[in-house]
């Protein structure tokens, strides 16, 4: 197996590109793909300040490394989600990466800073953990970018992620999500609130940025490629998948697409980029009014279509509960809805009760 | 397991409907689904003459049986494709079904009537067999419907078929196919050809029907359900799948969707009907001109955007060749493109040559 560029010994074969690469040319390939993604989708301008959402996994660390390598002014932000050993290891890995290179890494700890964690939020809301997790991460990263005056937020979504999300949106024909599934989400300026007319305007003012631009520079790389990138670059990352995501739809969609990709290399890439080229515009929201009335959250000023944004509503619901250990929150599976953890502050026996009601709670282990 | 309707012993469980049925109520369920499909999509008006495309498999025989049972004036049409024992058995099964009930079944034999068969066409065109097969069947059924003055052609496409085709079209974002993927294709009246202006108009005249309405009354039933319907109705059908379809994309897409369906019963139905409800219109061709200039085929008068329609071009290419046995035409697989059968009239050694060049030709089975 020889490198397609230099004919030296190859270390990786990329079937969808029908090419093998040596370590150096594979790393160059990764950089080239990121440069191309950034250029084609106008993700980041030279000189802009980038906030990288860092989990400690292969994608976010590869992304941070790549952006620095390409000369961007990229700082990190990590959120302690409280998902047992998995979160402990993730945060430690992100911190170690930053310290070794003397990088700036902002940190939030959900339990310490907001008095909840993801297992508890999942148990209290009785929704899949990924729901409160995604909501929390999005809100806090966006807020950190605005407060820290970053020009853009970069996340580590790779081609497999985006194709799987697209597949899920297409399976359900979630047209509103399809309309927004792009490698770049534009920044938003605060609604033109008329503070003189007696309306409540929240903290956002007209002309203020209420939502940062968000970009996904890894959309041209697969997760196998970001993992290989980390290995070849000597980046230590958390290999384990989140124990709470086990069996979730997103992973099932990945598996279904992987089966198609195995038989037709390049299928996933054609699916995602074909969507962007030929279909995404067909689902684009109406220029006016398609989003409903966006106003500022009465509590935090974030853009929302309700009175209070989803994050502030989550906070209202989930803070102040006794922590539920991750082991007791079973990933949602078919038929298990009624067997999930139940916690109510008054009982004081939440965790034990949850264990009983879940019966065969999954092992969270990392 | 009890019938959801009468609480008697159930013979089948339908997970996506979260219901079990006894034989009688399952048969009623099937009829109800067909009635609903016909009604919701305005497929067939009472009193119209229906031509059923009959292969001898479970879907087409169930369809014919259901339409007759519902009181429609439905006659059949079957095409001998020349795919070895599979085609022999299929035709015999279709004929036996018709004879036992004294039904009218039109017959075409590709080799006898048009001097080619599907294995030979696949070998000569060097394309997947399903390509010339689908083209031949569509053209000949449509033509038979027009010549026989049938109001509508009914085909046995079931929910699994339609969902798999949709998945394939979505994976590649074939927007033009997505725009046409409906349970009903409207009839077409001949182009307004101006025969006085020196143009060649073919055999079609303005105001003549050049394409019959085509409907898929089984779109609300899965293939498991049409098979169960046949078993419970005592309908003898060809169980084997076409040996030439083995490993084709359509089957792979079915498998991928089956994996999703197994984890989320109802996913396939939501995918297909969600498409019709919320996405199909977004891909609809422009009312004018989107289809290119449709004219009458110079040879046969069928609607085409070229001079000669695809079927007449196929005929030109594939008739008069020595028959290639089905065993020698290997289903197209990754990497096998260059190893497929080669036939040229002059050699006279086509079949042998093909066997050599294919190397490990698949066993055609049954």
Interface residues (C-beta under 8 A of the other chain):
Chain A: X170 X171 X172 X173 X175 X249 X252 X253 X255 X256 X257 X259 X260 X263 X264 X267 X270 X271 X274 X275 X277 X278 X279 X282 X283 X334
Chain B: X170 X171 X172 X173 X175 X249 X252 X253 X255 X256 X257 X259 X260 X263 X264 X267 X270 X271 X274 X275 X277 X278 X279 X282 X283 X334
